[in-house]
């Protein structure tokens, strides 16, 4: 056993989702996106493992009630992890213990990959890729604090093109007792631009004994299957593609099982999903106007899978009621040349 594991405590147990040769599909934790409503919709479409939006360990440590709201989930979402970010090992460990006491997630996930300035400037997220001793201390301390609850971690391949160190970071995390590692194939400097480097992801998967989950540019079922075949990854994490089409999970599973690519849902079915998503958010908020306004960015993402996307984005930028969304849906369905017989608005989910 490596000295680092002896220092921090017992190695965390593995995640059951990898047992018996399974290749789980993870929904990526995305701030402002992977809330409870969206997670449950992705679960319905076949996502195997969910993770909350990232949460500040300092907010939990200081008993911030607003922070605690991000931890809420329903039993149907299991297996689910809570993702924490921070750089103080003691506070991270204490926050993780609070999370387990409060909501009892299936695992704790540590965010060492977020590129956002407001996180990095606090030495969180991908900033720790430049401070490997602190990164390993945080990981090992949390592992020891919450055992036997598994702890996972998400990293990027490095800070920038001149400091790609994902293999070394992954080895340190594995030595600290991390149960699985997600690798996003971009550097912090790239943000979300450029192409994900799957060669580095593959190198990480070959370098550690714990499961490695690949993430980055997984835009379709065939691409997920291609990356699975080319690398030794044990699972795949899907983010932005799920924002515009959560059915990517069911498409990917179908492809794994049959080798056949299935089409995206019919346009009317996609609109049913959008209307239902908006209705659930309104139910959760209790007020229609602010709830629908909060959905504008999400609607923009959905539009990427729709005909007349630019026109839809213009309309979505001003929408504030469910009635407006249903009106936009009816117009889009009826004007779509891709439909042989345009369904009527009655086919949409009723309010």
N, C-alpha and C positions, 0 to 999 in steps of 0.2 A: 504494500500500500504506500503511495507517495506520502512524503512528510507533510505536505500541505493538508491532506485529508486527516492525518493524525492530529494536526494542529487545530483544525476547525471542528472535528467531530465525525460521527458516522456518515458514511456515504449515503446520500438520499436514495430511496428505492426508485425503481423505474416506473414509467407511466404505463398503465395497463393497455392503453390504446395501441401500443406497438407489439403486443403479444400475438403469437401464432402467425407471424408473417404479415400482419396487417400493415397497410400503407395509409395512415390517416390523413385526412384533409383538414387543415386548420383554417379558421377565419382569422385573418390578421387583426390584431388590436389597432384600431385607428381612432385617434382623437376626434370627437365630434361626429363619428360615423358608427362605430360598433357599440351602440347603446343596446339596452335590453331588447327593444323592439326589433332592431335590425338583426341582432344575433339570433333571435328566435325564428325570424323569417329564413335566415341562412340555414339554420338547423333543419327546418322543414324541407329545404332543398338538398339536404345531404351533408352539410358540414359536420365533421366528426367531433372536432374539439373547438371550443370557443374560449376567448380571453376577453376580459373587460378592457375598456379604454384605459390607457395608462393613468396611474394615480400617483400623486406626490407622496412619498413616504413621510416627508416633513408635515404635510397636511394631516395625515393620519396620526403621526406621533403627537401632534399638537391638538388632537381631537377636534379637527375642523369638521363641522357637521355637513357642510356642502361637499367636502371631499368624500365623506362617507357615502353620500348618495350614489357616487359612481361605482360603489361596490355591490349594489343590489343586483340580484339575479333570481330567476325562478328555478325550481328543481328540474324542470324539463330541459334546462340548458346544460346539464351535466353531460360529460365532464367539462368543467370550466375552471379557468385559472384567473387570478387577479394579478395584473401587471403593475409593478412598482418601479419608480425611478428615484434615484438619489445617490449621494456619494458618501454619506456618513454611515459606516458599517453598523454602529450601535443603533442608530435611529432606524436604519433599514430593517434590522433584525426585530426591533421592538414593534415597528409598524407591521411587519409580517405576522408577528404573534397576535397583534390586535385584529388583523384581518381574519385570521383563522378562528379566533374567538367569536368574532362578530358574524361572519357569513359562512365559514367552513368550506372554502373552495377546495377543488380537487388538487390544485397545485398553485404554487406561487411562481410568477414569471418575473424576471429581472430585466429591465430595459437598459441595455448598453448600446442601443443603436439609434435612438431618436436624434435627428439632425437639427431640430428646431432651436433657434438661438436662445429662446427664453429657458430652455432646458439645459443646453450646453453651457450657457454662461453661469449656471449654478453648479457646474462640474458634474452634471447628470447626463444620462443618455450616452451618446457616442463620445462625449468628452473623455470618458474613462478608458477609451481605446488608446489614449495617449498616456495613461497612468495605470499600467498593468498591475503593479503591486496593490493599489487601492481597489481596482476592479476585482482582483482575486480575494482580497480581504473581505469586501462586501459580499461576494458570492459565498465564501466559506462560512462567514459569520451567520448569514441568513440560513444556510443549509443546516448548520448546527442548532440554530434557534428553533426551527420549526419541524425538525425530524420527528416522526417519519413522513411528514407531508413532503412530497417531491418538490424540488425547486428546479425551474428551467431558466434559460436565459436567451435573449435575442441580441445579436450583434450585427454590425456591418463588417465588410471585409477590411476596413481600415479607416484612418482619419482622412487620408488623401492618397493620390496615386503614388506618392513617394514613401508612404508608410503603411503598406498593405501587410497586416499582421494577424489576419484572422486565424491562421493555423496555430500560431503561438497562443493567441487569446483563448481559442477553443481548448487547447491542451491545459492551460491554466484553470479554466472553468471545470473541465472534467476532473482534474486533480483536486479541486475544491469540493467535489461532490455533486456538481450540477447534473441533473438526470437526463436532460436533453437540451440541444442547442439549435436555435433557429439562426440561419445566416442569410441576411439580406445582401444580395450580390452587388451592392454599390458602396462607395466610400461616403463618408460624411460630406466631403466637399461636393460630391455629385448631387446630393439631395435626392430628388426623384427623377433627375434628368439622365440622359445617356442610357447605355445598355447595362443590364446586370451582368456581372462576370461569373458565369457558371463554372468556369475552370477553377476559380478559387473555391467556390462552394464545394466542388468535387474534391479538391485537395483537403479541405477541412473534414469532409465525410470519411476520407481515407485515413485521417491522422488520429482520430479519437475512437474510443470504443463505445461511447454513448450515442444514442440516435441523433442524427443531424437532419434538420428540417430545412428544405430549400425554399427560398423566397425571392421573388423578383421577376417581373415580366412574364408571369404565368397567366397569359391572357386567354387561353382556350384549353379544352380537354386534351387536344393533340399535343400541345406544348408541354403540359404537365406530364403526359405519358412519355414524351421525348426526353425530358429532363430526368425522369425516373429511370429510363433505360440507360442513359448515358452516365449516370453518377451512382454513387452508393448512398444517396439520401434515403432516409427511412420514412419520410413524410413530406408533404408540400403545404406551404402556407400561402393562401390567396388573399390579396387585399383589394387593390383598385379594380380588378376585373369583377369582383363580387359586388362592388358599388353600383356598377351599371347593369349587371346581370347575375344575381345570386344563384340562378339556375346552373351556373358553371360547375357547381358541386355535383349536381345530379348528372349533368352531361359527362363529367370526368369519370364518375363511378360507372356509368353505362359503358363508356369507352374501355375502361379497365376490364369489365366483365365480358364484353362482346367484341371489342375491336371495331365497333361501329360508331361513327359520329352521328349524333342526333341533332336536329335543328333546335334553335331557340324556341321558346313557347310562342304561340300565335300572338299577334299584336294585341288582340283583345285580352288574352291571358296576362300579357305584360301589364296592360292597363289595369286589370283587376288587382294585380299585385301592388301597383302604385297607389291606387285608391285605398286599398286595404291598409297599406303602410301608413298613409296619411290619416286614415280613420283611427288607427291604433295610437298614433302619436297624439291626436286630438283627445282621445279618451284618457291618455296618460297625463297630459297637461291640464285637462279640464277646461281649457279655453281655446276656441278655434283659431282666432286671428294670430296670436303669438305662436301657436303650435305650427300652423301652416307656414308662417314666415320662417320658422326655424327649419322647415323642410326644403326651402328653396335650393340650397346647395345640393341636397340629396336628390332633388328632382332634376337638377342639371346633370348629375351623374347618370341617372336613369336615361336621360335623353340620348346619351351616346349610343344606346342600342335601339333607338327608334328612328323611323323615317321622319323627314322634315325636322331634323334635330335642331338646326339653327333657329327655326321659327318657334320651336318648343322652348328653347332657352330664353328667347325674348319674352315669351308669355310667362314662363316660370319665374322670371326675375321680378314679377309684379303680383304674383298670385297670393291670396290671403284667405281664401275660403275653400271648403270642400266642393261647393257647388261650381266654383270656377274650374277646379281640377277636373270634375266630371264633364264640364262643357268642353274643355280642351281635349279630353279623352275622346269624346264623341266626334268632334271635328277631325281629330287626327286619324281615327279609325275609318271614318267615312271617306276621307280624302286620300287614303293610302292606296296607291296603285298595286301594292304588294298583296292585297287581299282580293281573293276571287269574288267573295260575297261579303260585303262589309257587314259585320254584326251590328245590331242595334244597341243603343245605349242601355236598353233593358238587360243586356247580357252582363253589364258591369255590376260589380258588387253594390248592393243597395246601401244607402246611408242608414 
